[in-house]
Amino acid sequence: MTKEKITLFFCGLAIVSLVFSPFLLTVSMIALLLLGLVEEVEDDKAGRKFRANKSLLKKLKDWKKNAAFLVIFFYFLIVLFGVWQVEGDYTYLLERLRIKLPFIALPIAFLGLPHFSDRQIKGILYFLLVFITLTGIGISINYLMNYELINQMLSQGKPMPTPRNHIRYSLLVGVSIIGGIYLIREKYFFKTPKERYLIIGLTIFLFLYIHILSVKSGILCLYVALGILCLQYIFLSKKYLFGLIIMAGLISLPIVAFMTIPSFHQKLTYMHYDLKKYLEGEGEEYSDSGRLTSLKVGWELFVSAPVFGVGPGNIKKEVHRVYQDKYPDYVKPILPHDQFLFVLAGSGLFGFFFLLLAVFLPLFYNKAYQHFFFLGLYTIFLMALILEHTLENAEGVGIFSFFILLLLNHLRKRS
């Protein structure tokens, strides 16, 4: 088995692990790192053999050319820099560092790995589309078998049962839909052209399914990504009337979904009720009210220490303190539900500057924004950062470090 096939196997394992297994996710990331650290060479006596990857060191030294990869380190370094700010227990800081270790390992891995060809990237996206569809079928069957119970849960603000975290899972569904549209656009098939009909069917199913799943942030991220891709199409094709028709259809789809999909209807109805309670000053027991309050708390912490923040190792303790002082009726304090605000509160403007570099530099690497799937993926990523503290859990880190670095590797040799 060649290095290329082993690499593709662990890419597939990483995708499966993002849904089901933190342990296997760690295993796949370590495997990809090791594969990036070695190279496969032909030997007259021993045949194929592995040795230390000499080209990797050259790529690390040529930091200007590979800045899009190396800037990913900043996600880890922002937290590490805050070690001097820790007051008392280092447990929370060490937990943050552990979660962000992929931001050190995976850039090295994908710099060292061979270039992923166009067909390999599409094959990985095809696997993602099929795999997420299978999970969606399973979750949909469970929903139908427990229709009344799950609709009641949704009407109370609870999520539909999914593997691991429902928010991160919905983001994967969104990425799969964008990937499916990309495969349709590129007329991809693995063995036979008839597979294109399968790809179209799976993509349509997942688009319907994400509304049934009814995770608000996942749906919003998808629609913004689709909107940006529509604008890109209008700009490049100059077909303004057709593009406006597509945009109008895109805007109308959530209204149709609200009127026709019970789970989506229940979720939005509860969200309206939740926000109404928040505006009435009675949002202590409601999820969206808690999120909005967490943004107020995060801003207060940033204002109190605007240059270096309260410290990434202290932010949890400081959030609890502000809740006790100003929002004692909130039983469960929530960390700022916005990655940008989270960094502003924890690391101040100093950390925020490096966060912006880490977020936006890869988007302009080799004009990556011109790549259909990369632009859609990155839009989902940016929206997720605005709506959640996405990079404060292992699954969120895994999803975006894996897919973004995979595409950066692919775009590395594009003229």
N, C-alpha and C positions, 0 to 999 in steps of 0.2 A: 504494500500500500504506500503510495507516494505521499510526500508532504502536502501536496495540493489536495488530495482526497481526504487526508487526515484533517486538514484545516477546514474543509467544507463540512465534514462530520461534526466537528466541534462548534461550528457556526450554527448548524441545525440543532445541536444539543443546547446551545445557549438560548435559542428561540423557545424551545420547549420548556427550558428551565425558568425563563422569565414568567411563565404562567404558573408552573407547578412546584418548582423545587429550588429554594435558595442554596441548598448544598450543591446540587448539580450545576447551578449557575456559577458558583465559586470554582468548581472543578473545571468547567469549560473555559473560564477566563484564565485560570492558571495554565491550562493546556495551550491556549492561544498565545499566551506570553512565552511559554517555553518554545513553541513553534516559531515565534518571531525571533528568538535568541539564537536559533540554529539555522543553517542552510544545508540544502541537499546537494551533494556533488557526486559526479561519476568518478569511480576509481577503477583502474584497469585490473587490479588484483581483487579488491573487495567488492566491486560493483558499486551500487549506490551506498553512500554513507553520509552521516550528518557531522557537521563541525560548527564551531562558533561562527555566527553570522558577522563576517567582516564588514559587509556593506552597511549594517545597522549603525556602527560607530561613525561612519562617514556621514550618514544621514543626520545623526544627532549633532554632529559638529556643524553641519551645514544648516544651522538653525533658522536662517532667514528663509531658505527655500522650503523648509518644513515647519514653519511657524504655526500653521493651522493645526498640526498635530501637537506640537509642544505647548501651545497655549492652553491646551486642555489640562495641563498640570496645575494651572492656577486654581481650579476648583478645589484641589487638595491643599495647595500652598496657602490659600486664604485662611483656611481653618488652622493649619499648622502655625502660621504667624501669630495666632491668638494665644499661643501657649503661655506667653508672659502675662496675660491678663487674667488667668485662672485664679479664682479666689477659693481656696479650700480643695474640694474633691475634683480630681481630674477625670472621673469616670465618664462624664458626659462628653468632654472633649475627645477622649480616646474612642468613644463610640462613633462620633462624627468622623474622625480620621479613618476608622475601620470601614465605614460605609463608603468613603470617598477614595479608597485605595484603587478601584478600577480606573480612576482618572490619572493614576501614575502608570499602572500596568498596561492598560489597553492601548494608549498612544504608542508605547514602545513596541507592543505586539504588532499592531497594524502597520507601523513603519517598517518592521522587520519582515513581515509576511510578504509573499509574492503578490504582484499586482492582480487584483480581482478583475477578470475580464467582464465585458458587458454581458455575456451569456451567463456567467456565474452569478453575477448580481441579480439578474432576472430569475435565475433558478432558485436562489435563496428567497426572493420575494414570492415566487410561486409556492414554495414550501410554506412560507409564512401564511399565505392566503388560504391554502388547504388546511393547515393546522388550526388556525384561528376559526375557520368555518366549522371544523369538527367540534371544537370546544363550544362554539355558538349553538350548534345543533343539540349538544348535550344539555346546555343551560336552558335552551328553549323548551326541550322536552320536560325538564324539571318544572319550568314555569307553567306549562300546560297541565301538568299533573297536580300542581299546587296553585291553581289559578287564583282562587279566592284569597287564600292565605297571603300569597306574595303581593297581590294588589292591595290588600289591607296594609301590609308592611310598607309599600311604597306611599300609600296615603298618609302614613305616619312619619315619613321622611327617612325610612330605612332602605338600604340598597337591596337590589335583587341579589340572591346568593351567587357568587362567582368564586373561582379559585383565587386565593390570596386576596389582594387588594382590588376592589371593584373599580377604583379610579384609574390605577395604572393599567388594569386590564382593558378598560374602555379606550385608553390611549393606544394600546396595541391594536385594538379593533380598527381605530381610525387610521393608523399607519398601514394596516392591511388593506383597507379600502383604497387609500391613495396608491399603494403598491399595485393593487388590482387594476385601477384605472390606467396606471403607467404601462402595465403589461398589455392591456387592451390597445392602448395608443400605439405601442410599439409592435403590435401584431405578433406577440411572442407565443411560442408553443414549445413543449419539451420534445415530443416525438412526432405528433401528427397535427396538422392544421385544425382538425376538428376540436382540439383542446381549447381553442379560442372561445368556443361557445360555453365550455365549462367555466373558463375564467370569467366570462361575462356573467354567467349565472351565479357564481360564488360571490362576485363583487356586489351584485344586486342584493343577494341574500344578506350579506354583511351590512349593507347600507340600511336595509329594513331592520335588521337585528339590532343595530346600535340604538335605534329609536325604542325598540322593545326593551332593551337593557336599561335605558333611561338614566344614564349617568350624565348629569348636566354638563360637567366640565369636558368630558370626552366628546359629547355632541357639539358643544360650542367650538372646541379646538378643530374638529373635523370641518365644520361649516366655514370657519374663517380660512382654513387651508384651501378648501374648495373655492372660496371666493377669490383668494389671491391667485390661484391657478387659472381661474376664469379671466381675471384681469390680465394675467400674463398672456393668455391665448388671444384676448382682444387686441392687446398691444402688438403682438407679433404677427397676427394674421390680418389685422386691419378690418376684420369682419365685425363692424361695430353693432349692426342691427342684430345679427345672430348671437353675438356675445351678450347683448342686453337681454335678449330673450332667455338665454341660459341663466343669467343673473336673476332675472325675475322669477324663473322657475325655482332657482335655489332658495330665494327668499320665501317663496310660497310653500315649500315642502314642509317646514316645521309646523305651519298652520294646518296643513292636511294631516300631518302626523298627530297633532293635538286632537283633531276631530275624529280620528279613525283608530288610533292605537291606545287601548285602555291604560297600559302601564305608563306611557308617556303623558297621557292626560292626568293621571293621578300624581305624577311627579311634579308637573308644572303647577297643578292646583295647590299642592302642598307648599311649593316654593313661594307662591303668591301669599298664602296664609302665613308662612314663616316671616316674610318681609314685612307684612302688615303688623305682626306682633312686634317686630324689631322697631318699627316706626312708632309704635305705641309704648315703647319702653318696656315690653314684656317678653323679650327674646331670650331669656336666660336658659330655657330648656330646648332651644331650637338650633338646628345645625347651621343654617345660613346666617342666622343672627350671631352665632358664635364666631363664624368666619369673619364677618364684618367687624365685630368687636376686636378680634385678633389683629386686624389691620390697624385699628386705632392704637392698640397697645404697642405694636411694632413701631409705629410712627413716634409715639411718645418716647420709646427707648432710643430711637435714632436721634431725636432732638436733644435728649439728655447727654449724648456722647457722639456728636456728629463726625468727628475725625476718625477715630479708631473703633467706635462702637462700644458696647458693653462687654465684648469678648464672646467669640463663638462658643467657648466653654461655659460661659455664664448665662447665656441667653434664656435657657429653660428656667433657671432660678429667678432671673429678673422678670420674666413674663409672669411667673407665679406671684411674685411680689406685687407687681402692678395690679393684677387681678384682685388680690387680697385687699389692696388699698382702695381701688377705685371701682371695681366690679365684683364685689363679694357675693352677689347673687348667682354668679356663674359658677356652677359646681365643678365643671371641668375646664380649666384654662387651656386655651389653644394657642400654639405657636403661630406667628404671623403667616397667614395663608397666601403668601406671595414670595417667590424666591428672591426677587430683587429687594423687597423690603426686609426679608429675613437677613440678607447680607448687610444691608444698611444698618439694621439694628445691632447685629452681632459684630460687624467689622468696620462699620462706618463708611465714609467716602473713600478711604484708602482701599478697603476690600472691594467696594462697589466698582471702582475704576478697573481693577483686575478682572472682576466678574464680567464687565462689559467687553473687555478684550477677549475673554474666553468664549463669550456667547456669540459675538458678531464677527470676529476674524475668520472663522471657518466658512462663514456664509459667502465670503468674497474670495476664497481660495480657488484659483484657476476659474474664476467666474462660476462658482458652484451654484449660485442662485439661478443660472440658466438651465440647470438640469431639472427636469420636471419633478421627479420623485424627491430629489434633495430639497427643492423649494417647498414642496408639500410637507415633507417630514420636518423641516426646520420651522415652518409656520406652526405646526402642532407643538413642537418643542417650545417655541417662544410663548405661545398662548398658555401652555401648561405651566411655564415659569411664572406667568402673571397670575394664574388662577390658583396655584398650589405652591407649597414649598417642595417641589418635585424632587429636588436633588438631596433631600434629607432622609431618604430611605433607599435601601439597596435595590429595589426593583426599578425605581425611577432612574437611579444612576445607571443601572444595567441597560435599560431600554435605550437611553439616548447616547450613552458612550459607545455602545455596540453599533447601533445603526449609523450614527454620524461618522464614526471612525471607519466603518466598513465602506461608506460612500466616499470619504476622503481618500482612502486607499485606491478606490476605483478611479477617482478623478485625478490622481497624482500624475498619470501619464497622458492625460488629455491635453491636446494642443490648444 
